[in-house]
């Protein structure tokens, strides 16, 4: 599984959440994703690819609040967005 798409998804989600993307908890998030069962891992992987492509093609130049509204209205991207957001926030606040 290509870690590039996971890294980019983490960076985009941290940017949307106004959190600094840090390598130490990015590695923890990647490890968690790589330990998932195969069907879930594939869903996260393909969803991450679609999320990144959609973000950079359509949403990159829009303000964050509009990006967030659009991302919440597309089912697969919404699931990936929430998946990463939960993992990022748990990892971020678990540290404190």
N, C-alpha and C positions, 0 to 999 in steps of 0.2 A: 504494500500500500504506500502510495507516495505521500510523504510527510509535508511536501510543499503546500498542498491544498489545505491541510490541517493548519499549518503555520499561518497561511494567509487568512483563513477563516477566523482564527484566533485574533490576529491583528485587526481585522475589520470589525469584529465584535467588540474588542476593547476600545477601538476608536468610537464606535457608536455609543458605548457605555461610558465614555469619558474616563477610561482607566488606562494607565500606562501598561503596555505589553511588556512583561518581564520574562526573560528566558527561563528562570528557575521554575516558575509555575506554568509556563508554556510546555516545558518538558513533562511536568506532572500530568497535564491535560492530554498530551500526546500518548503517554504511557497508558492512561486510562482508556483512551479510545482504542488503542491497539490491543487491549486485553478484552474488548467486547466480543460477544459471539459473532460469528461470521455474517449472518444476515444483517445484524444491527450495524456492524462495522462497514459493510457495503453500502447500506443506506446512508450512513454518515459520510462516507467517502464520496458517493455520487451526489448527495445533497450539497456537500461542500464545494464540489466542482461547479454545480449549477449556481450555487449562491455566489461564488466568486465571479463567474462569468456575468451573471445578471447584475451584480453590483457594479463591476467596472464598465459594462456596456451602457447601462441605463441610469445608475444612481450616483455615480462618483461625483458629479458636479452639483447635486442637489443638497440643500441644507439637511442637517441630521434629522429634524423632526419630520420632514417629508419622506426621507429615506425610511425612517422607522415605520411610518404609516403604510408605505407601499410594501415593505417587507412583511408586515403583519397580514396583508391581504392575499398573499400567495401561499397556498397550503404547504408545499414541500419546503419552501424557503422559511416559512414561519416556524415549522418544526425544527429545522436546523438552527435557526436563529435562537430559539428558546433552549435547545439542547446546549449550544455553546455558551449562551448567557448564563444558564444555571451552573454549568461546570466552572466557568470563569469566576462567577461571583462566589461560589462555594470555596474555590481555591484561594481567591483573593481574601475573603474574610476569615477563612480558617487560619490563615497565617497570623492575623492580628489577634 
